[in-house]
Amino acid sequence: MTFEKTAVTTVAGLMALAARTAPKGKGVDTIIIRILTGKEISTLSTRLRELGEEQGIGFFLRDAKNIAASDGCVLVGARGDTVAGINCGACGFDTCADMAKECQKKKSKKTTPFSGPNCAVRMADLGIALGSAVKTSQVHNVDNRIMYSGGVAAMDLGLLGKDCTVAYAIPLSATGKNIFFDRERAP
């Protein structure tokens, strides 16, 4: 292992720490984190490529190449069906209890990459955790990119467990040029 790859693995751990300690609504932590290296990265990239081919989604194919070329990958997801209990209505339901009932109905009917509805507070928590993680990566000069597509493949593979409703992937790279920018345009 090169010193760059060792450093990326260390930074991935620091990113996970930053995501874990990021502020959470009402102090309830619903964030799920996993660090991928080696074969796990290859598995994620392969599945993302397959999904892109199956569904005809060009940017999935492009992103699969980026993930394959990565030195590490941090997955960050959330249990978005955990209600905050404040009845804000941002999820589209009048009460948190109404949203929770709908989540129970939909658990066996999953047809989309992510499960919903999701509590807006938990989705804000997820965004803050992602921002904290990529800030940590940037501070340590590790190139990264938040990828919806990688989160879809991670969910499809069950890498964050059955309770995860939404996830994103943050592939990491330490090379002379950032592999996540100046990328080919997706068809």
ABEGO torsion letter per residue (X at the ends): XBAAAAAAAAAAAAAAAAAAABBBBGGBBABBBBBBBEAAAAAAAAAAAAAAAAAGBAAAAAAAAAAAABABBBBBBBBAABBAGAGAGAAGBABAAAAAAAAAAAAAABABABBOBBBAAAAAAAAAAAAAAAAAAAAAGBBBBBBAAAAAAAAAAGAAEAABABBBBBBBBBBABBAABGBBBBX
